[in-house]
Amino acid sequence: MSEAEYRIESDTIGPVKIPQDALWGPQTERSRHNFPSGELMPLAIIRAFLNLKKAAVESNVEVGDEPKEKGEAIEEAINQLLALNDTDLRKDFPLHVLQTGSGTQSNMNVNEVVANLANKLHPGLNILPNDDVNRGQSSNDTFPTAMNIVAVEALDKLEPAVQHLIAELKIKQDKYWQTVKVGRTHLQDATPITFGQEVSGYISALKHDLTYIQKLKPTLYELAIGGTAVGTGLNAAAGMTEKIATKLSKIYGHEFKVETNKFWGLAHHSGIAVVHGALKTLADDMFKIAQDIRFLASGPRAGYHELNIPANEPGSSIMPGKVNPTQAEAVTMAAAKVFGNDTTITFTAAQGNFEMNVYKTVMIAAFLDSCDILTGTITGFADKMIAGLTVNSEKMDKLLENSLMTVTALSPHIGYHAAAKIAQAADQEGITLKEATLKSGKVSEKQYDEWMDYMQMTNIDRTKPED
């Protein structure tokens, strides 16, 4: 940079050249050069920091620990930043996730930008990043507080996506509740089931996943703010943190609280880990559901082809007319990413050495990534796969009629071993189950037709769709 393109500011280490038009200060500039790799700090974290700083300065003014004039200037600057769209906001927050594990540089990035903007808006107040914007706080308690806030926000977006998928599956469940097909276990033919019953299992899995998330979510309401450097609360004014929790609760619509062990809040992130465990479980179930549907739709001539999937885009650059289960593929790839993120979070949550965990930034980035890709792929799967899904009744009937496992219905009448011999004979001789049964002489045609009721085998009267 030429002299006209930069200004010089100093921090506790020494002078730093900073781009002339940048709102950030020396610590941000150092971080830009010291940690240039990987993804940028999610803007959700920046917005959470801004709301936290706003709540903090308001609280400090209310308890008499910050001059009102400075507090109002800081709040005005924060409000201007919060009003920016993501593209404009990013210009002042250029730091990466792979920085110090406490998130100190991002905390200072926010402090410096807010202080410099406040000083521009109100020259002469001499608002300082550390003494004013960061008053009564430490990166060690602000970053984990921001982590929990954005985790809750991300879950707020994910839950409706899961509910939407449940609603789309419910339509298919009800429509095909009495559509009988071959059941399968161990990838082998099993006794009959209706497609509606099969789908009801998917719905129940997702409802359970949603319940797990909702029951675990409140652990994220416990905020570390007020612990400052090591959990003792040094330099935080009395009553400040309780006020912060009240203000944040009003902003985000959740009952955040600060009545929690701060030594735990700084050194452990078990809340993030346990909730992500529920996200991994959701990813498990989504993988299974997507896998089932793409296999049941496989073909159309050389696969199961019990289901017809929407043709959302051409499936091949060389094979004309090919249709691929791309939404299912997106879901399964997202699940693979979530599994990797869970490994990252499991490892990083274990790194709470002494008074602080120093893997905070990568941990929350992994959590947010899981929420984001699950929210997007689940929504796409619901709208572009499940909504347009139909059954191939003809193929279902043909496979069911050719199945040998319907012989199970004969077991109560002729015994397990006799029924097994009939199924084996049909398979070995390449004849139908009915032919093999009548050939055995153990069952009359009238009895066979009476007992071989596929719908009755599904116990449809004993099961009912969930509301």
BALUMMAR-888979 format. One record per residue (C-alpha): x, y, z; residue number from 1; residue in three letters. Coordinates in steps of 0.25 Angstrom, whole numbers. Layout:
// residues N
X  Y  Z  NUM  ALA
...
//
This chain:
// residues 467
0  0  0  1  MET
5  14  -3  2  SER
5  24  8  3  GLU
-8  30  2  4  ALA
-15  17  3  5  GLU
-13  14  18  6  TYR
-13  20  32  7  ARG
-4  16  44  8  ILE
-10  11  57  9  GLU
-4  5  69  10  SER
-8  -7  78  11  ASP
0  -12  90  12  THR
10  -19  81  13  ILE
13  -7  72  14  GLY
9  1  59  15  PRO
1  -5  48  16  VAL
-2  -1  34  17  LYS
-17  -1  32  18  ILE
-25  2  19  19  PRO
-29  16  19  20  GLN
-44  13  17  21  ASP
-45  1  27  22  ALA
-53  3  39  23  LEU
-45  -8  46  24  TRP
-33  -6  55  25  GLY
-19  -12  57  26  PRO
-23  -25  63  27  GLN
-32  -28  51  28  THR
-21  -24  42  29  GLU
-11  -33  48  30  ARG
-21  -45  48  31  SER
-24  -42  33  32  ARG
-9  -45  30  33  HIS
-6  -56  41  34  ASN
-18  -64  38  35  PHE
-22  -63  23  36  PRO
-27  -78  21  37  SER
-40  -85  21  38  GLY
-55  -80  22  39  GLU
-58  -66  26  40  LEU
-65  -64  40  41  MET
-80  -67  38  42  PRO
-87  -53  38  43  LEU
-97  -60  47  44  ALA
-86  -59  58  45  ILE
-83  -44  55  46  ILE
-98  -41  56  47  ARG
-99  -48  69  48  ALA
-87  -41  74  49  PHE
-93  -27  70  50  LEU
-106  -30  77  51  ASN
-98  -35  89  52  LEU
-89  -22  89  53  LYS
-102  -14  88  54  LYS
-108  -21  100  55  ALA
-95  -20  108  56  ALA
-93  -5  106  57  VAL
-108  -2  109  58  GLU
-106  -11  122  59  SER
-93  -4  126  60  ASN
-100  10  124  61  VAL
-112  5  133  62  GLU
-103  0  144  63  VAL
-94  13  143  64  GLY
-82  7  138  65  ASP
-82  14  124  66  GLU
-85  29  121  67  PRO
-98  30  115  68  LYS
-93  39  103  69  GLU
-83  28  100  70  LYS
-93  17  101  71  GLY
-103  24  92  72  GLU
-92  26  81  73  ALA
-88  12  82  74  ILE
-102  7  81  75  GLU
-104  16  69  76  GLU
-92  11  62  77  ALA
-97  -4  65  78  ILE
-111  -1  59  79  ASN
-105  5  46  80  GLN
-96  -8  45  81  LEU
-108  -17  48  82  LEU
-116  -10  37  83  ALA
-106  -14  26  84  LEU
-108  -25  17  85  ASN
-99  -37  17  86  ASP
-90  -32  5  87  THR
-88  -18  11  88  ASP
-86  -24  25  89  LEU
-75  -34  21  90  ARG
-66  -22  16  91  LYS
-63  -18  30  92  ASP
-62  -33  36  93  PHE
-52  -40  27  94  PRO
-46  -50  37  95  LEU
-45  -65  36  96  HIS
-50  -76  45  97  VAL
-36  -82  46  98  LEU
-31  -71  56  99  GLN
-28  -72  70  100  THR
-37  -83  76  101  GLY
-44  -73  86  102  SER
-49  -64  75  103  GLY
-41  -52  81  104  THR
-38  -46  67  105  GLN
-53  -46  63  106  SER
-57  -40  76  107  ASN
-47  -29  74  108  MET
-51  -28  60  109  ASN
-65  -24  65  110  VAL
-60  -15  76  111  ASN
-51  -8  66  112  GLU
-61  -6  55  113  VAL
-72  -1  65  114  VAL
-62  8  72  115  ALA
-57  14  59  116  ASN
-71  16  54  117  LEU
-76  22  67  118  ALA
-64  32  67  119  ASN
-68  36  52  120  LYS
-82  38  56  121  LEU
-78  46  69  122  HIS
-64  52  68  123  PRO
-58  56  81  124  GLY
-64  45  89  125  LEU
-51  36  88  126  ASN
-58  23  89  127  ILE
-48  12  90  128  LEU
-50  -3  86  129  PRO
-45  -9  99  130  ASN
-49  1  109  131  ASP
-63  4  104  132  ASP
-69  -6  94  133  VAL
-62  -18  101  134  ASN
-65  -12  115  135  ARG
-68  -23  125  136  GLY
-65  -34  115  137  GLN
-55  -43  110  138  SER
-53  -51  97  139  SER
-54  -63  106  140  ASN
-68  -61  110  141  ASP
-73  -53  98  142  THR
-70  -63  87  143  PHE
-76  -75  94  144  PRO
-89  -66  97  145  THR
-89  -63  82  146  ALA
-87  -78  79  147  MET
-100  -81  87  148  ASN
-108  -70  81  149  ILE
-105  -74  66  150  VAL
-107  -89  69  151  ALA
-121  -86  74  152  VAL
-124  -77  62  153  GLU
-119  -88  53  154  ALA
-128  -98  60  155  LEU
-140  -88  59  156  ASP
-138  -89  43  157  LYS
-136  -104  43  158  LEU
-148  -108  51  159  GLU
-158  -103  41  160  PRO
-151  -110  30  161  ALA
-152  -123  37  162  VAL
-167  -120  40  163  GLN
-169  -117  25  164  HIS
-163  -130  21  165  LEU
-172  -137  31  166  ILE
-184  -130  25  167  ALA
-181  -134  11  168  GLU
-178  -149  15  169  LEU
-192  -149  23  170  LYS
-199  -146  9  171  ILE
-192  -158  3  172  LYS
-195  -166  16  173  GLN
-210  -163  15  174  ASP
-211  -165  0  175  LYS
-204  -178  0  176  TYR
-208  -184  13  177  TRP
-215  -196  6  178  GLN
-205  -198  -5  179  THR
-199  -212  -2  180  VAL
-185  -215  -6  181  LYS
-174  -225  -3  182  VAL
-167  -222  10  183  GLY
-152  -224  11  184  ARG
-142  -227  22  185  THR
-127  -230  20  186  HIS
-129  -226  6  187  LEU
-138  -238  4  188  GLN
-152  -240  1  189  ASP
-161  -240  14  190  ALA
-176  -240  17  191  THR
-185  -229  11  192  PRO
-186  -215  16  193  ILE
-193  -203  10  194  THR
-185  -191  5  195  PHE
-193  -182  15  196  GLY
-188  -191  26  197  GLN
-174  -190  21  198  GLU
-175  -175  20  199  VAL
-181  -174  34  200  SER
-168  -180  39  201  GLY
-160  -168  32  202  TYR
-170  -158  39  203  ILE
-168  -164  52  204  SER
-153  -164  51  205  ALA
-153  -149  48  206  LEU
-163  -146  59  207  LYS
-154  -153  69  208  HIS
-142  -145  63  209  ASP
-150  -132  64  210  LEU
-153  -135  79  211  THR
-139  -139  82  212  TYR
-134  -125  76  213  ILE
-145  -117  84  214  GLN
-142  -124  97  215  LYS
-127  -122  96  216  LEU
-128  -108  91  217  LYS
-130  -101  104  218  PRO
-116  -105  109  219  THR
-111  -94  99  220  LEU
-119  -83  106  221  TYR
-109  -84  117  222  GLU
-99  -72  114  223  LEU
-84  -71  118  224  ALA
-85  -55  118  225  ILE
-81  -50  131  226  GLY
-69  -60  133  227  GLY
-59  -50  126  228  THR
-45  -56  126  229  ALA
-45  -69  133  230  VAL
-59  -70  139  231  GLY
-58  -61  151  232  THR
-65  -49  145  233  GLY
-53  -40  148  234  LEU
-57  -25  143  235  ASN
-71  -28  140  236  ALA
-80  -19  147  237  ALA
-91  -24  157  238  ALA
-104  -26  150  239  GLY
-99  -25  136  240  MET
-100  -39  132  241  THR
-114  -41  136  242  GLU
-118  -29  128  243  LYS
-111  -34  116  244  ILE
-118  -48  117  245  ALA
-132  -40  118  246  THR
-129  -32  106  247  LYS
-124  -43  97  248  LEU
-136  -51  101  249  SER
-145  -40  96  250  LYS
-137  -39  83  251  ILE
-136  -54  80  252  TYR
-149  -59  86  253  GLY
-143  -69  95  254  HIS
-141  -69  110  255  GLU
-126  -68  111  256  PHE
-120  -68  125  257  LYS
-107  -65  132  258  VAL
-109  -73  145  259  GLU
-99  -84  141  260  THR
-85  -88  144  261  ASN
-76  -79  137  262  LYS
-64  -88  138  263  PHE
-72  -98  131  264  TRP
-77  -88  121  265  GLY
-63  -84  116  266  LEU
-56  -97  117  267  ALA
-66  -107  112  268  HIS
-76  -106  100  269  HIS
-84  -119  104  270  SER
-97  -112  100  271  GLY
-92  -110  86  272  ILE
-87  -124  85  273  ALA
-99  -131  91  274  VAL
-109  -123  82  275  VAL
-100  -126  70  276  HIS
-102  -141  74  277  GLY
-117  -139  71  278  ALA
-113  -133  57  279  LEU
-105  -145  54  280  LYS
-117  -154  58  281  THR
-125  -145  48  282  LEU
-115  -147  38  283  ALA
-115  -162  40  284  ASP
-130  -163  38  285  ASP
-130  -154  26  286  MET
-119  -162  20  287  PHE
-127  -175  22  288  LYS
-140  -169  16  289  ILE
-133  -163  4  290  ALA
-126  -176  2  291  GLN
-139  -184  3  292  ASP
-146  -175  -7  293  ILE
-135  -175  -17  294  ARG
-134  -190  -17  295  PHE
-149  -192  -18  296  LEU
-149  -182  -30  297  ALA
-137  -189  -37  298  SER
-139  -193  -51  299  GLY
-148  -191  -58  300  PRO
-145  -204  -65  301  ARG
-134  -211  -57  302  ALA
-137  -207  -43  303  GLY
-148  -207  -33  304  TYR
-156  -196  -39  305  HIS
-167  -196  -29  306  GLU
-167  -181  -28  307  LEU
-167  -170  -39  308  ASN
-158  -158  -36  309  ILE
-159  -144  -42  310  PRO
-150  -141  -53  311  ALA
-144  -128  -48  312  ASN
-132  -127  -58  313  GLU
-126  -136  -69  314  PRO
-118  -147  -62  315  GLY
-107  -150  -72  316  SER
-98  -142  -82  317  SER
-97  -154  -91  318  ILE
-110  -163  -88  319  MET
-122  -156  -93  320  PRO
-135  -157  -85  321  GLY
-128  -161  -72  322  LYS
-134  -157  -59  323  VAL
-126  -157  -46  324  ASN
-130  -156  -31  325  PRO
-122  -144  -29  326  THR
-129  -138  -17  327  GLN
-127  -151  -10  328  ALA
-112  -150  -14  329  GLU
-111  -136  -8  330  ALA
-117  -141  5  331  VAL
-108  -153  6  332  THR
-96  -144  3  333  MET
-101  -134  13  334  ALA
-102  -145  24  335  ALA
-87  -149  21  336  ALA
-83  -135  24  337  LYS
-91  -135  37  338  VAL
-84  -148  41  339  PHE
-71  -141  38  340  GLY
-75  -128  46  341  ASN
-79  -137  57  342  ASP
-65  -143  58  343  THR
-59  -129  58  344  THR
-69  -124  69  345  ILE
-66  -137  77  346  THR
-51  -135  77  347  PHE
-51  -120  79  348  THR
-61  -120  90  349  ALA
-51  -129  97  350  ALA
-40  -119  97  351  GLN
-44  -110  109  352  GLY
-31  -109  114  353  ASN
-31  -103  128  354  PHE
-40  -90  128  355  GLU
-43  -89  113  356  MET
-46  -97  101  357  ASN
-38  -92  90  358  VAL
-45  -98  78  359  TYR
-57  -90  79  360  LYS
-57  -84  65  361  THR
-56  -97  57  362  VAL
-66  -103  66  363  MET
-77  -93  63  364  ILE
-74  -92  49  365  ALA
-76  -107  48  366  ALA
-89  -106  56  367  PHE
-94  -95  47  368  LEU
-90  -103  34  369  ASP
-98  -115  39  370  SER
-110  -107  41  371  CYS
-109  -99  28  372  ASP
-108  -111  19  373  ILE
-118  -119  26  374  LEU
-128  -108  25  375  THR
-126  -106  11  376  GLY
-125  -121  6  377  THR
-137  -125  15  378  ILE
-145  -113  9  379  THR
-141  -117  -5  380  GLY
-144  -132  -3  381  PHE
-158  -128  2  382  ALA
-161  -119  -10  383  ASP
-154  -125  -21  384  LYS
-154  -140  -18  385  MET
-165  -144  -8  386  ILE
-176  -134  -13  387  ALA
-175  -140  -27  388  GLY
-173  -155  -23  389  LEU
-184  -165  -28  390  THR
-184  -180  -27  391  VAL
-183  -190  -38  392  ASN
-195  -199  -34  393  SER
-194  -208  -46  394  GLU
-179  -212  -42  395  LYS
-183  -212  -27  396  MET
-194  -223  -30  397  ASP
-185  -231  -39  398  LYS
-174  -232  -29  399  LEU
-183  -235  -18  400  LEU
-190  -246  -26  401  GLU
-176  -252  -29  402  ASN
-172  -251  -14  403  SER
-169  -264  -7  404  LEU
-170  -258  7  405  MET
-185  -257  7  406  THR
-184  -272  11  407  VAL
-182  -267  25  408  THR
-198  -265  25  409  ALA
-198  -281  24  410  LEU
-190  -283  36  411  SER
-201  -283  46  412  PRO
-209  -293  38  413  HIS
-198  -303  34  414  ILE
-186  -300  42  415  GLY
-173  -292  40  416  TYR
-165  -304  34  417  HIS
-176  -308  24  418  ALA
-177  -294  20  419  ALA
-162  -292  18  420  ALA
-162  -305  9  421  LYS
-173  -299  0  422  ILE
-165  -286  -1  423  ALA
-152  -294  -4  424  GLN
-159  -303  -14  425  ALA
-165  -291  -22  426  ALA
-151  -284  -23  427  ASP
-144  -296  -27  428  GLN
-154  -301  -37  429  GLU
-157  -287  -42  430  GLY
-172  -288  -40  431  ILE
-181  -278  -33  432  THR
-184  -279  -18  433  LEU
-198  -284  -21  434  LYS
-194  -295  -30  435  GLU
-184  -300  -20  436  ALA
-194  -299  -9  437  THR
-205  -307  -16  438  LEU
-194  -317  -21  439  LYS
-190  -320  -6  440  SER
-205  -324  -3  441  GLY
-205  -318  10  442  LYS
-214  -306  6  443  VAL
-226  -306  -3  444  SER
-228  -295  -13  445  GLU
-240  -289  -6  446  LYS
-231  -289  7  447  GLN
-220  -283  0  448  TYR
-228  -272  -6  449  ASP
-235  -269  7  450  GLU
-222  -268  15  451  TRP
-213  -261  4  452  MET
-220  -248  7  453  ASP
-209  -237  5  454  TYR
-216  -226  12  455  MET
-219  -234  24  456  GLN
-205  -238  25  457  MET
-201  -223  27  458  THR
-210  -223  40  459  ASN
-215  -210  34  460  ILE
-227  -210  44  461  ASP
-217  -210  55  462  ARG
-208  -199  51  463  THR
-213  -185  48  464  LYS
-206  -172  42  465  PRO
-200  -162  52  466  GLU
-207  -149  53  467  ASP
//
